């Protein structure tokens, strides 16, 4: 259930679907099928594409198209269709199938031959290689149906083309993972906080996952039942994987705190596995029965692929899970994050991102340290946590926002940098970044867009993957990047309000 490596994504499939018609005769259709198989094989072998690309027979009738779309809907492996019109496929044949289709579509506008054979080209070649207008017919129909899709243009062997298709496949895999997913909330929302609230029914209708609340007592029962031998084994794992603080070692004065952290991890893992959950939330305002706020346990479970967010923020927990799936097999980590505090020196403005405890070690630079420190909120014993810095390089923050009439996915690209000086007294995992285009513009744009302080942070997922994902889910996408100008961004916000008010009334 929890993707850990590329093997899980390679169990999923993107179906390569070619459109044509019987007008050209059997020999041409035979060549169309052969060419399509060659392209599908090449895409299936491309390192940039994380799922299997499966060739499907060439579609030439409305009945075949409808049957294929219905088959895709029912397939537990199919994450979406990659469509291509090698020759001319009359668009009315696709209406019923595309109206029934519930999987994402990537419209691949390519042709089998890269170059025009200038000295030998004849009408036979022209009739066979008609994507230049076959795909325009195909594109019109999808536009007429108001079907949002990815359009990739270029030669099928080009690396950039394969990268774009791979980005779409990662988004499609995350969308596929959300269908029927379950997220657990231990306790409710942090009291009086607005941005972490939302309409869970609307989210289930739109996104396909469910969010339900569970009493922290149900978790405490599993924590208390953790066998001592399993706690011993898990503590040994900690000692091998991390730099354990002296006070937490075998003879240390706070050794019991480390064992309690292991007990919480075992109980939390048991609860999540038994319920088939893909993510969860906690809140420090509801810890009755727990000795300490879960820190180390949350960090380690996130590293395995679970989605998480603090203070009951189920939207961010689900987004982190989706980003974990998108990032599978890529370099760089993905974590729950919070914009915590600013460095406003005009010579180099920066953001310090962190949380009280729960930052995923997939974004750690070097070997994390296991430490225990006081926590000024929650009223519990000093919690154990992993402490580390994040390596420099490109990254992004993404927030899922419930605006009442729609959901918005807001993304800001960032440049992760080293802290100006060491942070010896900050006992949490952290990242320091410069938001693009700069802090004043990025922060103002984020605030105008209603962006949350909780985000999914990633140094693996890219903005185009998230843009594809937003299109698949049918929600608004906004990007703050190097090219952002605040005046234009505010106009985009206003235009989007009008668009989303009107598009709900459009009929196909």
VENHUGI-V545409 format. One record per backbone hydrogen bond with DSSP energy under -1.0 kcal/mol. CO is the residue of the C=O (numbers start at 0). NH is the residue of the N-H. Records with the same first field share a line. If there is no record, write none. Layout:
CO: NH / NH
This chain:
4: 7
5: 9
8: 11
11: 51
12: 78
13: 53
14: 81
15: 55
16: 83
17: 58
21: 24
24: 28
25: 29
26: 30
27: 31
28: 32
29: 33
30: 34
31: 35
32: 36
33: 37
34: 38
35: 39
36: 40
37: 41
38: 42
39: 43
40: 44
45: 48
51: 13
53: 15
58: 19
60: 64
61: 65
62: 66
63: 67
64: 68
65: 69
66: 70
67: 71
68: 72
69: 73
70: 74
76: 12
79: 14
80: 105
81: 16
82: 107
83: 18
85: 129
89: 92
90: 93
93: 97
94: 98
95: 99
96: 100
103: 80
104: 149
105: 82
106: 151
108: 153
115: 117
116: 119 / 120
121: 125
122: 126
123: 127
124: 128
129: 132 / 133
130: 134
132: 136
133: 137
134: 138
135: 139
136: 140
137: 141
138: 142
139: 143
140: 144
141: 146
142: 145
149: 106
151: 108
154: 157
157: 161
158: 162
159: 163
160: 164
161: 165
162: 166
163: 167
164: 168
165: 169
166: 170
167: 171
168: 172
169: 173
170: 174
171: 175
172: 176
173: 177
177: 180
180: 209
181: 277
182: 211
183: 280
184: 213
189: 192
193: 196
198: 202
199: 203
200: 204
201: 205
202: 206
203: 207
207: 179
209: 182
211: 184
213: 186
214: 217
215: 219
216: 220
217: 221
218: 222
219: 223
222: 225
226: 230
227: 231
228: 232
229: 233
230: 234
231: 235
232: 236
233: 237
234: 238
235: 239
236: 240
237: 241
241: 243
242: 369
244: 247
245: 248
246: 253
248: 251
251: 254
253: 256 / 257
254: 258
255: 259
256: 260
257: 261
258: 262
259: 263
260: 264
261: 265
262: 266
263: 267
264: 268
265: 269
266: 270
267: 271
268: 272
269: 273
270: 274
271: 276
277: 306
278: 183
279: 308
280: 185
281: 311
282: 285
286: 289
290: 380
294: 298
295: 299
296: 300
297: 301
298: 302
300: 305
301: 304
306: 279
309: 312
310: 189
311: 313
312: 316
313: 317
314: 318
315: 319
316: 320
317: 321
318: 322
319: 323
320: 324
321: 325
322: 326
324: 327
326: 329
332: 458
334: 456
336: 454
337: 353
340: 351
342: 349
344: 347
349: 342
350: 432
351: 339 / 340
352: 430
356: 358
359: 362
360: 363
367: 242
368: 386
369: 244
370: 384
382: 372
383: 295
384: 370
386: 368
387: 429
388: 364
392: 415
394: 413
395: 457
396: 411
397: 455
398: 409
400: 407
405: 402
406: 475
407: 400
408: 477
409: 398
410: 479
411: 396
412: 435
413: 394
414: 433
415: 392
422: 425
425: 427
430: 352
431: 416
432: 350
433: 414
437: 441
438: 442
439: 443
440: 444
441: 445
442: 446
443: 447
444: 448
445: 450
446: 449
452: 338
454: 336
455: 397
456: 334
457: 395
461: 465
462: 466
463: 467
464: 468
465: 469
466: 470
467: 471
468: 472
469: 474
475: 408
477: 410
479: 412
480: 483
484: 488
485: 489
486: 490
487: 491
488: 492
489: 493
490: 494
491: 495
492: 496
493: 497
494: 498
495: 499
496: 500
497: 501
498: 502
501: 504
502: 505
